[in-house]
Amino acid sequence: MSGYLLDTNVTLVALTEPARLTPRVRRAIKTGPNVLSVIVYWEVVLKAIKGALAIDHPQTWWPDELDQLAATALAFRPDHVSTVQTLSPIHKDPFDRALIAQAVVEQLTLLTTDREIPRYRSDQLQVIT
């Protein structure tokens, strides 16, 4: 697989305030192909439940965002889980670690605004901030 895996913050900002993203991230999203992990949907729903994110209809958020970002959905599979175990303990956020593992396994470039994730850059992981 090739393309760009959007992390949760990039996804949310791209849909509401794209000018806040760097020109490199905006260009990547525009160029595509874009991939959204079900991990992003899970994190958005949990934040909405906690009241930390205002999403009117979490049930329709996922298909709407896939459409708006012209993105393909990516499931979280066992090979992604086993790759999480191999990651250095740089980042403690389980959602970000899952996205990093998915990007590695699927050979996707990860788009992020996170300051810690670029520390995982390697021959196996490309990151655009």
C-alpha positions as CSV (number, residue, x, y, z in Angstrom):
1,M,0.0,0.0,0.0
2,S,1.2,3.5,-0.6
3,G,-0.1,6.9,0.4
4,Y,-0.6,9.0,3.5
5,L,-1.9,7.8,6.9
6,L,-3.5,10.8,8.7
7,D,-3.2,10.9,12.5
8,T,-6.2,12.0,14.5
9,N,-5.2,15.7,15.0
10,V,-4.3,16.1,11.3
11,T,-7.7,14.6,10.4
12,L,-9.6,17.0,12.7
13,V,-7.6,20.1,11.7
14,A,-7.7,19.3,8.0
15,L,-11.5,19.3,8.2
16,T,-11.9,22.4,10.3
17,E,-8.9,24.7,10.0
18,P,-6.6,23.4,7.2
19,A,-4.5,26.6,7.2
20,R,-3.1,25.5,10.6
21,L,-1.4,22.5,8.9
22,T,2.0,22.9,7.4
23,P,2.2,23.4,3.6
24,R,3.8,19.9,3.4
25,V,1.0,18.2,5.2
26,R,-1.7,20.1,3.2
27,R,0.1,19.2,-0.1
28,A,0.3,15.6,0.9
29,I,-3.5,15.5,1.7
30,K,-4.3,17.2,-1.5
31,T,-2.1,14.8,-3.5
32,G,-3.2,11.6,-1.7
33,P,-4.0,8.8,-1.7
34,N,-5.2,9.3,1.9
35,V,-5.8,6.6,4.4
36,L,-7.8,6.9,7.7
37,S,-7.4,4.2,10.4
38,V,-10.3,3.0,12.4
39,I,-8.0,4.0,15.3
40,V,-8.7,7.6,14.5
41,Y,-12.5,6.9,14.6
42,W,-12.1,5.1,17.9
43,E,-10.2,8.0,19.4
44,V,-12.7,10.6,18.1
45,V,-15.6,8.6,19.6
46,L,-13.9,8.3,23.0
47,K,-13.1,12.0,23.0
48,A,-16.7,12.8,22.1
49,I,-18.0,10.5,24.9
50,K,-15.7,12.4,27.4
51,G,-16.9,15.7,26.1
52,A,-13.4,16.7,24.9
53,L,-14.6,16.9,21.3
54,A,-17.8,18.3,19.9
55,I,-19.0,15.9,17.3
56,D,-22.7,16.1,16.6
57,H,-23.2,12.6,15.3
58,P,-20.2,10.2,16.0
59,Q,-22.0,7.5,14.1
60,T,-22.0,9.5,10.8
61,W,-18.6,11.2,11.4
62,W,-16.6,8.3,10.1
63,P,-18.2,7.9,6.6
64,D,-18.5,11.7,6.3
65,E,-14.8,12.2,7.0
66,L,-13.7,9.4,4.7
67,D,-15.7,11.1,1.9
68,Q,-14.4,14.6,2.7
69,L,-10.8,13.5,2.7
70,A,-11.2,11.1,-0.2
71,A,-9.7,8.5,2.1
72,T,-9.7,4.7,2.3
73,A,-10.4,3.1,5.6
74,L,-7.8,1.0,7.3
75,A,-8.7,-1.7,9.9
76,F,-6.5,-2.5,12.9
77,R,-5.2,-6.0,12.3
78,P,-3.1,-8.5,14.3
79,D,0.1,-7.7,12.4
80,H,-0.4,-4.0,13.4
81,V,-0.8,-5.1,17.0
82,S,2.4,-7.2,17.0
83,T,4.3,-4.3,15.5
84,V,3.3,-2.0,18.4
85,Q,5.3,-4.3,20.6
86,T,8.5,-3.7,18.6
87,L,8.3,0.1,18.9
88,S,10.7,2.0,21.1
89,P,9.0,3.5,24.2
90,I,9.4,7.0,22.9
91,H,5.7,7.8,22.8
92,K,3.2,6.7,25.5
93,D,-0.1,7.5,23.6
94,P,-1.5,4.1,22.6
95,F,-3.5,5.6,19.7
96,D,-0.3,7.2,18.2
97,R,1.7,4.0,18.8
98,A,-1.0,2.0,16.9
99,L,-0.9,4.5,14.0
100,I,2.9,4.4,13.9
101,A,2.7,0.6,13.7
102,Q,0.1,0.7,10.9
103,A,2.2,3.1,8.9
104,V,5.2,0.8,9.3
105,V,3.3,-2.4,8.3
106,E,1.4,-0.7,5.4
107,Q,4.4,1.3,4.2
108,L,2.4,4.5,4.5
109,T,3.8,8.0,5.2
110,L,2.4,9.2,8.5
111,L,1.0,12.8,8.6
112,T,1.1,14.3,12.1
113,T,1.3,17.4,14.1
114,D,2.7,15.5,17.1
115,R,6.3,16.5,18.2
116,E,7.3,13.0,19.4
117,I,6.3,10.9,16.4
118,P,9.1,12.2,14.1
119,R,11.5,10.6,16.5
120,Y,10.4,7.2,15.1
121,R,11.5,8.1,11.6
122,S,13.5,5.3,10.0
123,D,13.9,3.4,6.8
124,Q,10.6,1.8,7.7
125,L,8.7,4.9,8.7
126,Q,8.4,8.2,6.8
127,V,6.8,11.1,8.7
128,I,5.6,14.5,7.4
129,T,4.9,17.2,10.0
